[in-house]
Amino acid sequence: MNPDLSWVLNDVLQVNGARHAILVSADGLLLERSTDITRDAAETYAAAVSSMQSLSRAIAPFAGGSGNGKWRQTLLEYEHGWIFVIAAGSGAYMAAAAAPDVDMEAMSFRMQQQVTALGKAMTAPPRENTGIEG
């Protein structure tokens, strides 16, 4: 049984302008959602966040530096707000949506704070092939 981590996501929403937050596995499964977003919407966004994170990692060398570089955060701007995506342990990502006027530094800091504080509790190991066919 997975622990209820919705309180972690709800805490991220204490930043003025924050709207929703989700916790996503690397393969796009919704692990948790803040209480202000429906499960159906959160599951749709979880799949998209997984893809965005994958693309962000693939293009990391474009940012410069030697080697492949390490992905840290993806920040996307839209007409009506921002999407923040950060690593939340091995195989998990936290994504949050915010209004256009959100304090971006405060939002990033709050997300990092929550991820750091929970560490292992927010880790989602990769799914394994059990050999059982369906």
C-alpha positions in Angstrom: 0.0 0.0 0.0 1.4 3.4 -1.0 1.3 6.2 1.7 -1.0 9.1 1.1 1.3 11.9 -0.2 -1.5 14.3 -1.2 -0.5 16.6 1.8 2.9 17.0 0.2 1.4 18.3 -3.0 -1.2 20.4 -1.2 1.7 22.1 0.7 3.3 23.1 -2.6 0.0 24.9 -3.4 0.6 27.3 -0.4 2.6 29.5 -2.8 0.4 32.3 -4.1 -0.7 31.5 -7.7 0.0 27.8 -7.4 -3.0 25.8 -8.9 -2.4 22.0 -9.0 0.3 19.5 -8.3 0.9 15.9 -9.2 3.4 13.2 -8.5 4.2 11.0 -11.5 6.2 7.8 -12.1 8.8 7.8 -14.9 6.5 5.7 -17.1 3.6 8.2 -16.8 1.5 6.7 -14.0 -0.2 9.1 -11.6 1.2 8.4 -8.1 -0.6 11.2 -6.2 -2.5 14.4 -6.9 -3.3 17.5 -4.9 -6.9 17.6 -3.7 -8.0 20.4 -6.1 -7.6 18.4 -9.4 -9.8 15.4 -10.5 -8.2 12.0 -10.9 -9.1 11.9 -14.6 -7.4 15.2 -15.3 -4.4 14.3 -13.2 -3.9 10.9 -15.0 -4.0 12.7 -18.4 -1.4 15.3 -17.2 0.7 12.6 -15.6 1.2 10.9 -19.0 2.1 14.2 -20.6 4.5 15.2 -17.8 6.4 11.9 -18.2 6.8 12.7 -21.9 8.0 16.3 -21.2 10.5 15.1 -18.7 11.9 12.5 -21.2 12.2 15.2 -23.9 13.9 17.5 -21.4 16.5 14.9 -20.5 17.1 14.1 -24.2 17.8 17.8 -25.0 20.0 18.5 -22.0 23.2 18.6 -24.1 21.7 21.6 -26.0 22.1 23.7 -22.8 25.8 23.4 -23.2 28.6 22.2 -21.0 30.7 19.0 -21.3 29.1 15.6 -21.4 25.4 15.0 -21.4 24.6 17.4 -18.6 22.1 16.6 -15.8 18.5 17.6 -16.1 17.2 19.5 -13.1 14.0 21.2 -13.9 11.7 21.9 -16.7 9.8 25.1 -16.8 7.1 25.7 -19.5 5.3 29.0 -20.1 1.8 29.1 -21.5 -0.6 32.0 -22.1 -2.4 31.3 -18.8 0.4 30.1 -16.6 3.5 28.0 -15.9 4.2 24.3 -15.5 7.2 23.2 -13.3 8.6 19.7 -13.4 11.3 18.4 -11.1 12.8 15.1 -10.1 11.1 13.7 -7.0 13.3 10.6 -6.3 14.4 7.7 -8.4 11.8 7.2 -11.0 9.3 9.9 -9.9 8.6 13.5 -10.9 6.6 16.3 -9.3 4.8 18.7 -11.6 2.9 21.8 -10.6 0.8 24.3 -12.5 0.8 28.0 -11.5 -0.7 31.3 -12.6 1.3 33.7 -14.8 2.1 36.0 -11.9 3.4 33.2 -9.5 6.7 33.9 -7.7 8.7 31.5 -9.8 11.6 31.4 -7.2 9.2 30.6 -4.4 7.4 27.9 -6.4 10.7 26.2 -7.3 12.0 26.5 -3.8 8.8 25.0 -2.2 8.8 22.1 -4.7 12.5 21.4 -3.9 11.8 21.6 -0.2 9.1 19.1 -0.3 11.0 16.7 -2.5 14.1 16.9 -0.3 12.1 16.4 2.9 10.4 13.3 1.7 13.2 11.7 -0.3 12.7 7.9 -0.2 8.9 8.2 0.5 8.5 9.8 -2.9 10.6 7.3 -4.8 8.9 5.1 -7.4 11.1 2.1 -8.5 10.7 1.0 -12.1 8.1 -1.6 -12.8 9.5 -5.1 -13.3 8.3 -7.8 -15.7 6.8 -10.5 -13.5 6.6 -13.0 -16.3 2.9 -13.2 -15.9 1.1 -12.7 -19.2 -2.4 -11.2 -19.3 
